Amino acid sequence: MKLPKGFSPSEGRSSKTHVLKLLKNIYGLKQAGRVWNDHLHKGLVELGYRQSKVDPCLYYRKNALLAVYIDDCILAIKEESELKKAIKEIAEKFEITDEGEVDEYLGVKIEKQENGTIKIYQPYLIRQILEALGYNEKTKAKNTPAVSG
C-alpha cells in the first residue's frame, strides 16, 4: 500500500509514529473473508433468513434454503415464482449473477431426474480415488456380484 498524498514526515507526521487505518476492507487480506461473511450474514438476516444452528453455511426462510460457500450460493425454493422473488430481493442487497439451475457445485454433479428425484455424485473424486489405487480406463470391469461357478 502506498501512503496517500499529504502524508509526509515534514508535516510532523512520521511513518514511524503514525498508523494508517483502512476504512474499507481490501480483497486478499487475511480478514477479508470474515468481513465478507459478516456483511453477507447481516444482509441475509435483514431479508428474513435465519442461520442454521447446525450448519452456519445454511440459511433458511419459509420454504427457502440458501447454502453458502464463500461467495457462491445455491438457493432452493420449490415454487418458481417464489424463487424469482427471492433472487430479486437478494439482488437488491448484493451484486449477484443468476447462473440458472445448478448442474455442478464444488465438484459435485447434480442431476434432476425425470421422476423428480435429484442425483448427486462426485465423478472427479471417484476418478481421483481410482487413479490413486492404480485403476485406469484400460482396466476391465466385472459385473457385481460375479456369476458363481
C-alpha positions as CSV (number, residue, x, y, z in Angstrom):
1,M,0.0,0.0,0.0
2,K,1.3,3.5,-0.8
3,L,0.9,6.4,1.5
4,P,-1.8,8.9,0.4
5,K,-0.9,12.4,-0.8
6,G,-0.5,14.8,2.0
7,F,1.0,12.3,4.4
8,S,4.6,13.3,4.8
9,P,7.1,13.5,7.7
10,S,7.6,17.2,7.1
11,E,4.1,17.9,8.4
12,G,5.0,16.4,11.7
13,R,3.5,13.0,10.9
14,S,6.1,10.2,10.7
15,S,5.5,6.8,9.3
16,K,7.2,5.5,12.4
17,T,4.9,7.3,14.8
18,H,1.6,7.1,12.9
19,V,-0.5,4.3,11.6
20,L,-3.0,4.3,8.7
21,K,-6.4,2.9,9.4
22,L,-8.2,1.2,6.5
23,L,-11.8,2.4,6.2
24,K,-12.8,-0.3,3.8
25,N,-11.6,-3.9,3.7
26,I,-9.2,-4.8,0.8
27,Y,-9.8,-8.0,-1.1
28,G,-7.0,-10.5,-0.4
29,L,-6.3,-9.5,3.2
30,K,-6.5,-12.2,5.9
31,Q,-9.6,-10.6,7.4
32,A,-11.4,-10.1,4.0
33,G,-13.2,-13.4,4.3
34,R,-14.5,-12.6,7.8
35,V,-15.6,-9.1,6.7
36,W,-17.5,-10.5,3.7
37,N,-19.1,-13.2,5.8
38,D,-20.3,-10.6,8.4
39,H,-21.7,-8.4,5.5
40,L,-23.5,-11.4,3.9
41,H,-24.9,-12.6,7.2
42,K,-26.3,-9.1,8.1
43,G,-27.8,-8.7,4.7
44,L,-29.5,-12.2,4.7
45,V,-30.8,-11.6,8.3
46,E,-32.3,-8.3,7.1
47,L,-34.1,-10.2,4.3
48,G,-35.6,-12.6,6.9
49,Y,-33.2,-15.5,6.6
50,R,-32.1,-17.4,9.7
51,Q,-28.8,-19.1,10.1
52,S,-28.9,-22.8,10.8
53,K,-27.6,-23.7,14.3
54,V,-26.2,-27.0,12.9
55,D,-24.5,-25.6,9.8
56,P,-23.5,-21.9,9.7
57,C,-23.3,-22.1,5.9
58,L,-27.0,-22.8,5.6
59,Y,-29.7,-20.1,5.8
60,Y,-33.5,-20.7,5.7
61,R,-36.7,-18.7,5.4
62,K,-40.2,-20.1,5.0
63,N,-39.8,-22.5,2.0
64,A,-36.3,-21.3,1.0
65,L,-32.9,-22.9,1.7
66,L,-29.7,-20.9,0.9
67,A,-26.4,-22.8,1.0
68,V,-23.3,-20.5,1.1
69,Y,-19.7,-21.4,0.3
70,I,-17.5,-18.2,0.4
71,D,-19.2,-16.2,-2.3
72,D,-21.1,-19.0,-4.1
73,C,-24.6,-19.7,-3.1
74,I,-27.3,-22.2,-4.0
75,L,-30.9,-21.1,-3.4
76,A,-33.5,-23.8,-3.4
77,I,-37.2,-23.0,-3.5
78,K,-40.0,-25.3,-4.7
79,E,-42.2,-22.6,-6.4
80,E,-40.7,-20.8,-9.4
81,S,-42.4,-17.5,-8.7
82,E,-41.1,-17.5,-5.1
83,L,-37.6,-18.3,-6.4
84,K,-37.7,-15.3,-8.7
85,K,-38.9,-13.1,-6.0
86,A,-36.2,-14.2,-3.6
87,I,-33.5,-13.7,-6.2
88,K,-34.8,-10.2,-6.9
89,E,-34.6,-9.4,-3.1
90,I,-31.1,-10.7,-2.8
91,A,-30.0,-8.8,-5.9
92,E,-31.2,-5.6,-4.3
93,K,-28.8,-6.2,-1.4
94,F,-25.8,-7.8,-3.2
95,E,-24.3,-7.8,-6.6
96,I,-25.2,-11.2,-7.9
97,T,-25.3,-13.3,-11.1
98,D,-28.0,-15.8,-11.6
99,E,-26.4,-18.9,-13.2
100,G,-29.8,-20.7,-13.6
101,E,-30.4,-24.3,-12.5
102,V,-27.3,-25.8,-10.8
103,D,-25.7,-28.7,-12.6
104,E,-22.4,-28.7,-10.7
105,Y,-21.3,-27.2,-7.3
106,L,-17.9,-27.5,-5.7
107,G,-17.1,-30.6,-7.7
108,V,-20.4,-32.3,-7.0
109,K,-22.5,-33.1,-10.1
110,I,-26.2,-32.5,-9.6
111,E,-28.8,-34.0,-12.0
112,K,-32.5,-33.6,-11.8
113,Q,-34.2,-36.9,-12.8
114,E,-37.5,-37.2,-14.7
115,N,-39.2,-38.7,-11.7
116,G,-38.5,-35.6,-9.6
117,T,-35.6,-37.0,-7.6
118,I,-32.1,-35.5,-7.6
119,K,-29.0,-37.5,-8.2
120,I,-25.7,-36.1,-6.8
121,Y,-22.3,-37.7,-7.3
122,Q,-18.6,-36.7,-7.4
123,P,-17.1,-38.1,-10.6
124,Y,-13.8,-36.2,-10.2
125,L,-13.3,-37.6,-6.7
126,I,-14.2,-41.1,-7.9
127,R,-11.7,-40.8,-10.8
128,Q,-9.0,-39.5,-8.4
129,I,-9.5,-42.4,-6.0
130,L,-9.4,-44.9,-8.8
131,E,-6.2,-43.5,-10.2
132,A,-4.6,-43.5,-6.8
133,L,-5.5,-47.2,-6.5
134,G,-3.9,-47.9,-9.9
135,Y,-7.1,-48.3,-11.9
136,N,-7.3,-46.6,-15.3
137,E,-9.6,-46.6,-18.3
138,K,-8.0,-49.8,-19.6
139,T,-8.9,-51.8,-16.5
140,K,-11.6,-54.4,-17.4
141,A,-14.7,-54.2,-15.3
142,K,-16.6,-57.2,-13.9
143,N,-20.3,-57.5,-13.1
144,T,-21.1,-57.3,-9.4
145,P,-21.8,-59.7,-8.0
146,A,-19.9,-62.0,-10.2
147,V,-21.5,-65.1,-11.6
148,S,-20.8,-68.1,-9.4
149,G,-19.1,-71.2,-10.7
